[in-house]
Amino acid sequence: MMIARWTIEARFGHKQQVIDSLKVWTTDIGGQIGWTADKVQIVTGSVGASESVVEVSLQIENLADLGASWDRLAEVEAHKQWSLDLEPHVVSGSHHWEVFRVVED
């Protein structure tokens, strides 16, 4: 199993709009590509992390699983509009992905 993390930075005063938008995305769009609520978690910076950071963590089986999800996402028209609607609330160029392997006993 792996954890894929998509991190973005909210503009000052816009963090709640980013969080709300990600919650809507998870329900309306994420489910269409297999990212069900039991696999997705939204977190934000608190202690020792920038308070403007908002992150979506996703449980995936492997990199092929993530790639297939991204391929399906490219076909979802609502995602394109969602991205345009989110843009005024985030710091341009701040988004990035990180993927971690879960260590099993």
ABEGO torsion letter per residue (X at the ends): XBBBBBBBBBBBGAAAAAAAAAAAAAAAAAAAAGBBAAABBBBBBBBGBBAABBBBBBBBABAAAAAAAAAAAAABAAAAAAAAAAAAABBBGABBBBBBBBBBX
